[in-house]
Amino acid sequence: MIAGKTLENDEYSYGFDAQSGVFKDLVKAGIIDPTKVVRTALQDAASVSGLLITTEAMVAERPEKKPAGGMPGGGGGMGGMGGMDGMDF
């Protein structure tokens, strides 16, 4: 949705300001992405996704089977109410 609306506009500097949630002229707003950073991120993402798509098998660690733990201990007996030692019932 965001990419489609951005591409509909003919201005190269028109885009989506994610912080404010508004479409605007990003250059006038002072929002500039370093080209090298964006290009490198896209190249790396495409490379990894290409490897995952074309790989027939992947190597991963098998999760360790751990034995179940023992039963938890009991809560102990209930103590009496404090300050009631000298009372007769």
Secondary structure, DSSP 8 states (H G I E B T S, - for coil): -HHHHHHHS--TTEEEETTTTEEEETTTTT----HHHHHHHHHHHHHHHHHHHH-S-------------------------TT-TT---
